[in-house]
Amino acid sequence: MDTEHAFARGLQGYIAEVARLLGIGLESCTIDPESPASAYLALDWRLERFPGLDLALLWDEGQGWYAALESRTGEDLITLAYFGDALLPAPAEVRGFLDDVRAGEHRLGQPGPPRLRATSRARLVEGLAAYREHAETV
């Protein structure tokens, strides 16, 4: 399996597992495996402190996971918190981060983007290998 195909399948499987833990399906997710890779998970959740704005969970290979609000204009996202220094944390940890965001706690998140070291695609493929079996046919 070539690196890019293995990366795309692993990323899809990883996002699918996070989505499953959040109670949503892949139809609520957008995944772009092209460099820089990213994912967007649309959530039907709202935060009491931001009524009328939907919450989204995003991942990209430069910043890792972060939670954001969809603006009323539908253009810019308003970032609430970043997960932190782990680029590929376990899906259960991502769920815990989002639970903290929803509760207004900041035990797991941080207000600014993390300074993640550049990671090669080969290393990302290794980190995502366990999730390839969760991927649908790409």
Secondary structure as the mmCIF struct_conf table of DSSP 4:
data_model
#
loop_
_struct_conf.conf_type_id
_struct_conf.id
_struct_conf.beg_label_comp_id
_struct_conf.beg_label_asym_id
_struct_conf.beg_label_seq_id
_struct_conf.end_label_comp_id
_struct_conf.end_label_asym_id
_struct_conf.end_label_seq_id
HELX_RH_AL_P HELX_RH_AL_P1 THR A 3 LEU A 22
TURN_TY1_P TURN_TY1_P1 GLY A 23 GLY A 23
HELX_RH_3T_P HELX_RH_3T_P1 LEU A 26 SER A 28
STRN STRN1 CYS A 29 ASP A 32
BEND BEND1 GLU A 34 PRO A 36
HELX_LH_PP_P HELX_LH_PP_P1 ALA A 37 ALA A 37
STRN STRN2 SER A 38 ARG A 46
TURN_TY1_P TURN_TY1_P2 GLU A 48 ARG A 49
BEND BEND2 PHE A 50 PHE A 50
TURN_TY1_P TURN_TY1_P3 PRO A 51 GLY A 52
STRN STRN3 ASP A 54 ASP A 60
TURN_TY1_P TURN_TY1_P4 GLU A 61 GLN A 63
STRN STRN4 GLY A 64 GLU A 70
HELX_LH_PP_P HELX_LH_PP_P2 SER A 71 SER A 71
TURN_TY1_P TURN_TY1_P5 ARG A 72 THR A 73
BEND BEND3 GLY A 74 GLU A 75
STRN STRN5 LEU A 77 TYR A 82
BEND BEND4 ASP A 85 ASP A 85
BEND BEND5 LEU A 87 LEU A 88
HELX_RH_AL_P HELX_RH_AL_P2 PRO A 91 ALA A 103
TURN_TY1_P TURN_TY1_P6 GLY A 104 GLY A 104
BEND BEND6 ARG A 107 LEU A 108
STRN STRN6 GLN A 110 GLN A 110
BEND BEND7 PRO A 111 GLY A 112
HELX_LH_PP_P HELX_LH_PP_P3 LEU A 116 ALA A 118
HELX_RH_AL_P HELX_RH_AL_P3 ARG A 121 LEU A 128
HELX_RH_3T_P HELX_RH_3T_P2 ALA A 129 HIS A 134
HELX_LH_PP_P HELX_LH_PP_P4 ALA A 135 THR A 137
#
